């Protein structure tokens, strides 16, 4: 069986009405106790008056022992009640029964003139009764004999009076709580209407609609939740934008190389000369290598989008030693291209906070571009230095064609390539460098080389202080 889902409306009603119902129960208990007390006070006076009337029929007897002279008619008048049964007994000081009902339990009171009567509850013939017991003189004369008088009465009219008094208190309160329940129900329902409108606004949306939820008329208690949902939708929108852009970039860039591969395969299939087939396969290998490089760059670009900030793992790193380590990996390729690859560093560590893998990718792209576009016999220099203003500079200089000033901003855009360039490329290398620099909160600069030949790409990182 499915468990009922929690409802805010029910919880609010429970918290608002629960204390009221608890107070009603406590008030009912207190009112019942008070009503019983007042009912006893009212009827105890009448019971005490009956006891005083009975004493008036006591007379002095022989040897000073009192006797009770009360006719049956008198007893009927005193003890007749429309709602309850009454019992009495009168005892002499020596404990002897002078008159009345012997089944009435005898009270154990110490004889004393002027003592207050005792009221209490007891049982007579398995029936609960209210009883008064008191020592009273048989007349007003000094030294008159004392008798113990007990009068008991069943509880019917006391209970009826107590219930009437209780009803007069509880019924109006119960009606008031019922009215309060209706008012609270209506108030809570109206108060939750903005949440219902918010639910409909979200449920009626298309799965492609990631625009912010309108916070107009949203209760202040729910506003933080709606703001967080809007932020989540904004992040999802950015993620989808990055994915769509990556798919579009990949489709745009892969279409031409794949078409070229297909054409070269068709050409190779038509060749029968082994030498020409071998030449076609060599061209296929070159094209496949270019395609592989393009795919790596596309994946790298996607991995280093601004939205990937949460995946960046910045750790302390010596830029001086790391730049030398990565530069050494390119020595064989530089020798193959007849490029003089050098390194200039400092004698002390340049500690920065960096993601090791991404920083390697940044240096690889800059060095690859520098070697690729420098002519045979040219020079490429990797430098690591301290700017003196709290930054570490990583600079890669080359002897390639100088980039015009008007192109120095666009050169970092995706798929942007300079006209007249003979080298193969996708126009993604510097875009990847720019994205990685942004993830490191670093600044990238482009200027002419110090010797006036080629270009110098500099990336400035904040130094990490111990």
PEGI-V966362 format. One record per residue. N is the residue number from 1. RES is the residue in three letters. OMEGA is omega as a letter, one per 40 degrees, with the letter a starting at -180 (NA if undefined). Layout:
N/RES/OMEGA, N/RES/OMEGA
//
This chain:
1/UNK/a, 2/UNK/i, 3/UNK/a, 4/UNK/a, 5/UNK/a, 6/UNK/i, 7/UNK/i, 8/UNK/a, 9/UNK/i, 10/UNK/a, 11/UNK/i, 12/UNK/i, 13/UNK/i, 14/UNK/a, 15/UNK/a, 16/UNK/a, 17/UNK/i, 18/UNK/i, 19/UNK/i, 20/UNK/i, 21/UNK/i, 22/UNK/i, 23/UNK/i, 24/UNK/i, 25/UNK/a, 26/UNK/i, 27/UNK/i, 28/UNK/i, 29/UNK/a, 30/UNK/a, 31/UNK/i, 32/UNK/i, 33/UNK/a, 34/UNK/a, 35/UNK/i, 36/UNK/a, 37/UNK/a, 38/UNK/i, 39/UNK/i, 40/UNK/i, 41/UNK/a, 42/UNK/a, 43/UNK/i, 44/UNK/i, 45/UNK/i, 46/UNK/i, 47/UNK/i, 48/UNK/i, 49/UNK/i, 50/UNK/i, 51/UNK/i, 52/UNK/i, 53/UNK/i, 54/UNK/a, 55/UNK/a, 56/UNK/i, 57/UNK/i, 58/UNK/a, 59/UNK/i, 60/UNK/a, 61/UNK/i, 62/UNK/i, 63/UNK/i, 64/UNK/a, 65/UNK/a, 66/UNK/i, 67/UNK/a, 68/UNK/i, 69/UNK/a, 70/UNK/a, 71/UNK/i, 72/UNK/i, 73/UNK/i, 74/UNK/i, 75/UNK/i, 76/UNK/i, 77/UNK/a, 78/UNK/a, 79/UNK/i, 80/UNK/i, 81/UNK/a, 82/UNK/a, 83/UNK/a, 84/UNK/i, 85/UNK/a, 86/UNK/i, 87/UNK/i, 88/UNK/i, 89/UNK/i, 90/UNK/a, 91/UNK/i, 92/UNK/a, 93/UNK/i, 94/UNK/i, 95/UNK/i, 96/UNK/a, 97/UNK/i, 98/UNK/a, 99/UNK/i, 100/UNK/a, 101/UNK/a, 102/UNK/i, 103/UNK/i, 104/UNK/a, 105/UNK/a, 106/UNK/i, 107/UNK/i, 108/UNK/i, 109/UNK/i, 110/UNK/i, 111/UNK/i, 112/UNK/a, 113/UNK/i, 114/UNK/i, 115/UNK/i, 116/UNK/i, 117/UNK/a, 118/UNK/i, 119/UNK/a, 120/UNK/i, 121/UNK/a, 122/UNK/a, 123/UNK/i, 124/UNK/a, 125/UNK/i, 126/UNK/i, 127/UNK/a, 128/UNK/a, 129/UNK/i, 130/UNK/a, 131/UNK/i, 132/UNK/i, 133/UNK/a, 134/UNK/i, 135/UNK/a, 136/UNK/i, 137/UNK/a, 138/UNK/i, 139/UNK/a, 140/UNK/a, 141/UNK/i, 142/UNK/i, 143/UNK/i, 144/UNK/i, 145/UNK/i, 146/UNK/i, 147/UNK/i, 148/UNK/a, 149/UNK/i, 150/UNK/i, 151/UNK/a, 152/UNK/a, 153/UNK/i, 154/UNK/a, 155/UNK/a, 156/UNK/a, 157/UNK/i, 158/UNK/i, 159/UNK/a, 160/UNK/i, 161/UNK/i, 162/UNK/i, 163/UNK/i, 164/UNK/i, 165/UNK/i, 166/UNK/a, 167/UNK/a, 168/UNK/i, 169/UNK/a, 170/UNK/a, 171/UNK/i, 172/UNK/i, 173/UNK/i, 174/UNK/i, 175/UNK/i, 176/UNK/i, 177/UNK/i, 178/UNK/i, 179/UNK/i, 180/UNK/i, 181/UNK/i, 182/UNK/a, 183/UNK/a, 184/UNK/i, 185/UNK/i, 186/UNK/a, 187/UNK/i, 188/UNK/i, 189/UNK/i, 190/UNK/i, 191/UNK/a, 192/UNK/i, 193/UNK/i, 194/UNK/i, 195/UNK/i, 196/UNK/i, 197/UNK/i, 198/UNK/i, 199/UNK/i, 200/UNK/i, 201/UNK/a, 202/UNK/a, 203/UNK/a, 204/UNK/a, 205/UNK/i, 206/UNK/i, 207/UNK/i, 208/UNK/a, 209/UNK/i, 210/UNK/i, 211/UNK/a, 212/UNK/i, 213/UNK/i, 214/UNK/a, 215/UNK/i, 216/UNK/i, 217/UNK/i, 218/UNK/a, 219/UNK/a, 220/UNK/a, 221/UNK/a, 222/UNK/a, 223/UNK/i, 224/UNK/i, 225/UNK/a, 226/UNK/i, 227/UNK/i, 228/UNK/i, 229/UNK/i, 230/UNK/i, 231/UNK/i, 232/UNK/i, 233/UNK/i, 234/UNK/i, 235/UNK/i, 236/UNK/i, 237/UNK/i, 238/UNK/i, 239/UNK/i, 240/UNK/i, 241/UNK/i, 242/UNK/i, 243/UNK/a, 244/UNK/i, 245/UNK/i, 246/UNK/i, 247/UNK/i, 248/UNK/i, 249/UNK/a, 250/UNK/i, 251/UNK/a, 252/UNK/a, 253/UNK/a, 254/UNK/a, 255/UNK/a, 256/UNK/i, 257/UNK/a, 258/UNK/i, 259/UNK/i, 260/UNK/i, 261/UNK/a, 262/UNK/i, 263/UNK/a, 264/UNK/i, 265/UNK/i, 266/UNK/i, 267/UNK/a, 268/UNK/a, 269/UNK/a, 270/UNK/a, 271/UNK/i, 272/UNK/i, 273/UNK/a, 274/UNK/a, 275/UNK/i, 276/UNK/i, 277/UNK/i, 278/UNK/i, 279/UNK/i, 280/UNK/i, 281/UNK/i, 282/UNK/i, 283/UNK/i, 284/UNK/i, 285/UNK/i, 286/UNK/a, 287/UNK/i, 288/UNK/i, 289/UNK/i, 290/UNK/i, 291/UNK/i, 292/UNK/i, 293/UNK/i, 294/UNK/i, 295/UNK/i, 296/UNK/a, 297/UNK/i, 298/UNK/i, 299/UNK/i, 300/UNK/i, 301/UNK/i, 302/UNK/a, 303/UNK/a, 304/UNK/i, 305/UNK/i, 306/UNK/i, 307/UNK/a, 308/UNK/a, 309/UNK/a, 310/UNK/a, 311/UNK/a, 312/UNK/i, 313/UNK/a, 314/UNK/i, 315/UNK/i, 316/UNK/a, 317/UNK/i, 318/UNK/a, 319/UNK/a, 320/UNK/a, 321/UNK/a, 322/UNK/i, 323/UNK/i, 324/UNK/a, 325/UNK/a, 326/UNK/i, 327/UNK/a, 328/UNK/i, 329/UNK/a, 330/UNK/a, 331/UNK/i, 332/UNK/i, 333/UNK/i, 334/UNK/i, 335/UNK/i, 336/UNK/i, 337/UNK/a, 338/UNK/i, 339/UNK/i, 340/UNK/a, 341/UNK/a, 342/UNK/i, 343/UNK/i, 344/UNK/a, 345/UNK/i, 346/UNK/a, 347/UNK/a, 348/UNK/a, 349/UNK/i, 350/UNK/a, 351/UNK/i, 352/UNK/i, 353/UNK/a, 354/UNK/i, 355/UNK/a, 356/UNK/a, 357/UNK/a, 358/UNK/i, 359/UNK/i, 360/UNK/i, 361/UNK/i, 362/UNK/a, 363/UNK/i, 364/UNK/a, 365/UNK/a, 366/UNK/i, 367/UNK/i, 368/UNK/i, 369/UNK/a, 370/UNK/i, 371/UNK/a, 372/UNK/a, 373/UNK/i, 374/UNK/a, 375/UNK/i, 376/UNK/a, 377/UNK/a, 378/UNK/a, 379/UNK/i, 380/UNK/a, 381/UNK/i, 382/UNK/a, 383/UNK/i, 384/UNK/a, 385/UNK/i, 386/UNK/a, 387/UNK/a, 388/UNK/i, 389/UNK/i, 390/UNK/a, 391/UNK/i, 392/UNK/a, 393/UNK/i, 394/UNK/a, 395/UNK/i, 396/UNK/a, 397/UNK/i, 398/UNK/i, 399/UNK/a, 400/UNK/i, 401/UNK/i, 402/UNK/i, 403/UNK/a, 404/UNK/a, 405/UNK/a, 406/UNK/i, 407/UNK/a, 408/UNK/i, 409/UNK/a, 410/UNK/a, 411/UNK/a, 412/UNK/i, 413/UNK/a, 414/UNK/i, 415/UNK/i, 416/UNK/i, 417/UNK/i, 418/UNK/i, 419/UNK/i, 420/UNK/i, 421/UNK/a, 422/UNK/a, 423/UNK/i, 424/UNK/i, 425/UNK/a, 426/UNK/a, 427/UNK/a, 428/UNK/a, 429/UNK/a, 430/UNK/i, 431/UNK/i, 432/UNK/i, 433/UNK/a, 434/UNK/a, 435/UNK/a, 436/UNK/i, 437/UNK/i, 438/UNK/i, 439/UNK/i, 440/UNK/a, 441/UNK/i, 442/UNK/a, 443/UNK/a, 444/UNK/a, 445/UNK/i, 446/UNK/i, 447/UNK/i, 448/UNK/i, 449/UNK/a, 450/UNK/a, 451/UNK/i, 452/UNK/a, 453/UNK/i, 454/UNK/a, 455/UNK/i, 456/UNK/i, 457/UNK/a, 458/UNK/i, 459/UNK/a, 460/UNK/i, 461/UNK/i, 462/UNK/i, 463/UNK/i, 464/UNK/a, 465/UNK/a, 466/UNK/NA
//
